[in-house]
Amino acid sequence: MSAAPAVLAAAARIVYLLDDEAAVLDALGFLLASRGLDVRAHASGPALLATVDATPRPLSGVFLIDIRMAPMSGLRVFDELVARRLRNPVLFLSGHGDIPMAVDALKKGAFDFLEKPYSDNALADRVEQALAVDAAMHQTDARAEERHARLASLTEREHEVMLRVAAGRLNKVIADELHVSVRTVEVHRARVYAKLGVRSAAEVATLLAG
């Protein structure tokens, strides 16, 4: 199953940056771009959400959002991202007085928050870690999709044989249960292995358990 590693290797290193202060937006954009990241800067929550809504799914990348903004706070933007069922890591930039809000965001599933003033290197490193988490999630999703596609390619009879193979039944037992010849079971078994990309009953069982 090679599709998932390919997805990981090609994972987009995108940072959706949101801050209503132009100077901060420029500074953070320069910092992250110096790490080779693709920075998509936005000055307001509605602008960021418009970009998100116009971007095909699955959306790759992470969000770096200031908590205290107008007209839409960072927490409100986060709620909107959650409502859109996006699982991309979200990091918040917060002032000292914003810590209770940041903690609340973590409870809701935010990846992390960085308190101002922050170290440029520490911030960039944490964004890189969030991107690694995002890439891993895409890899997991790709594996699940590939597994589903392979299972869906089986005929009804092949599916019946597969379940019995995974349970460790011998060909003769399967043949008796399905009222077919042993040779027919052997053919179906070979097709199951080929379609699932496995070589043994143990691998079939492992795939189903995944």
N, C-alpha and C positions, 0 to 999 in steps of 0.2 A: 504494500500500500504506500505508494510514493507521493501521492498528491499532497498530504499534510505537510511533510518537510518542505515541499516546494512552496507552499503557502507561507510557512515560517520564514523561508529565505527571502521571499519577495514582500514581506510585510512592510507596509508603508510607514515611514517614520514621520508622521504628521503630528503637529501640535496645534490644536485649535486654541488660540490665545485670546483671552477676553479681559480687557481693562478699559475703564472709561477715561483714563489719564493718558494723553498722547505721548508724553515723555516716557512714562513707564512702558507703554506698549512698544515704543521704538527701542528702548533699552533691552527689554526682554526678547524682542524679536531678533535683535543683533546678537545677543548672547546665545540663543538657541540655534540660530542659523550658523554660528561659528562652530557648532558641534555637528554640522551637516544635516540638521533637521529641517523639514519642510514646515515652515511656520505660516499659519493662516490667521492673521491678526484681525480682531474685531473690536470696535469701540463701544458696542452695546449688546445687551442680551438679545433683543429682537433680531439684530443683524446676524449674530451667531446662529440663532435658531433657524433663520432663513437659509443659511448655508447648509445646516444639518438637514433640513427638509428637502433641499435640492440635491443632496448627495446620495448616490445609490447605496443600497445596503448589500453586504455588510459594510459598515463604516469603519475604516481603520484609523488608528491614531489615539491620542489622549487629549484631554482638556485641561488647560491651566487657566483658572478663573479667579478673579479678584472677588472677594465676598461682598464688600460694601460699594455698591454702584447705584446709579440712577439711569433710567427710570425702573430698571429691573435688577434686583439684587442678584448676587451670585448664587445664593441659595434658591431663589426662585428659578433661575436658569437651570440649576441642578435638578429641581423637581420636574421641570419640563423635559429634560433629557431622560429622566427615569420614566416619565409618562410615555415617552417614545420608545421605551424598552431598549435603550442603548446601555450596553454593559461596559463601554470603554472607560478606562480609568480616568477619574476626575481628581485633579489636585487644586487646592484652594490656596490663594495668597491672603493672609489675614493679618490685621493689626492686633496689638495686644488685647484691645477691648473686644475683639471679634472672636476670641478663643472659645467662649461658650457656644457660639454659632458654628464654629468649625468642628467642635466636638460633636454637635448634633448632626452635622453633615457626615461625619465618619460613621455615626450610628446608622445613617441611612444608606451607607455603602460607598462613600467617597474613598478614594485611594489614600489620600494624605492631605495635610495642610502644612504650609510653611509660613512661619511667623515673620513679619517684617521687623527689623531689617534682616534680610537673609543673605547668606553667602552665595555668590554667583555659581561657584563650582558645586556647592551642595544642592542648589536648586536644579542645575543642569543634570547632575548625577541622578537626582530623584526622578526627573522627567525621563531619563534614559531607562531607569528601572521600571517605570510605569509602561513605557513602550515595550519592554521585554514581556511584561505581563499581558499586554494587549496582543502581542504576537503569539504568545502561548495559547491564549483563548481562541484565536483564529485557527491555530493548528488543531486544537481539540475539536472545534466545530467542523473543520474540514474532514477530520477522521470520522466523525459521526455521520456526516453527509455521505462520505464514500462507503461507509459500512451499510447505511440505509440503501444506497443505490445498488450495492452488490446483492443484498438480501432481496431487494425488489425484483432483481433480474431472474430469480429462481421461479420455475413453474410450480404449480401447486404440488405435483408429485415430488419434485426435487426438494421442496420445502419439507414435506413429510419425511423423506429419507434423511434430510439434513438433521432434523430434530432427533431422530433415532440414532444417527451416527454420533451426534454430540453426546448422547446419553450412553454411548459405549456399546451399543448393541452390535452383534455380529451380522454379517450379510444374510446368513441363513435365517436368523431370527427376524430380521427386517422383512425378508421375503415372505415368511409365514404370516407376519402381522398385516402386510399389505396385499397378500394373496397374489403375489407375482413371483416370477422365477428369480433365482439367485443372480443369473446373468443380467436381468433387468435392473436389479438393485446395484450391481457393479457399474453398469452404464450410468445410472443416475448419480451414484456416488462420485464417479469420475467427473461428471459435469458440475456437480456441486463444488468439488475441490477447485475446478478450473474457474468457475464464476466467482468464487469467493477468494481466490488467490491463496489457497492454503494447501498443505501437503499431508495433513493427518487429522484424525478425529479430535485429537487434543487441541489443534489449532482452531477447528470449527467451534469447539466448546468455548475456547478463549474469546473468539470473535463474538459469540452470542452473549457471553458474560459482560463484554465491554459495552 
